[in-house]
Every structure is written in structure tokens, then in C-alpha cells.
Amino acid sequence: MMSGKEIEQMNIAFDSNKQYVVAQVPKYYDSAEDFALGLVYSLKPYVAKKLNIEENKLVLVAISKNEKIVIISEDRRCRDWLARSFHPNCIGNAQFYDNVKSELILEEIKVLVS
């Protein structure tokens, strides 16, 4: 697990609204699963604490510099919605996207929460 200080040093750009948080990570990863293991699993509790959101209500969309995307959400509705369109690999509450443009995923999430 990465510490909050290590995460802060990465200069991650956060964009949040009431339904989800997007984290733009300025680093390259070989795959979305590597991205999840290397950072995103540590990022979820950090973001929840920083933004004062209950961790079980947080929908985190993490996007690496080379468009590897990890979405972590305990909200099954969100995961099911995205799975219908993109058929991602999944482990537990995390979905991994190696070859999907972030704009497409964000558009689908906006449709879901509107």
C-alpha cells in the first residue's frame, strides 16, 4: 500500500462530483491490472478520506497517462452498467480497461448518473 504522502507526490489531478471521482494519474502502466495493484487500491481510501466520502459509496475512475483505466465501486449498478457496454476484466469491485478510451467510459457513467 502506498502512503498518502507518496500519493500526494504523484501530482494526481482529481475531478469530482457527487456521484463519482476521476483521478488522472500522470504515470504509465503496462496494464490496468498493474495500475490497480500499483496504485489504485491504495488510492481509493486516500480519496475517500480526502474528499470526506464514505469509502463504500465512492465510485473511483482512475486513468493513467497511457489510458489504462481502473474503476473501483461497491455499487453493483455502476459496474453492471459499464460491463454491458465494455465487457471488462473484473476482480471483486474493480474493473480493468486496457483498450477503451476514457471518454467513452466517462460518457457512459454520465448517462448512468443523470
Order of alpha helices (4+ residues) and beta strands (2+ residues): alpha-beta-beta-alpha-alpha-beta-beta-alpha-beta-beta-alpha
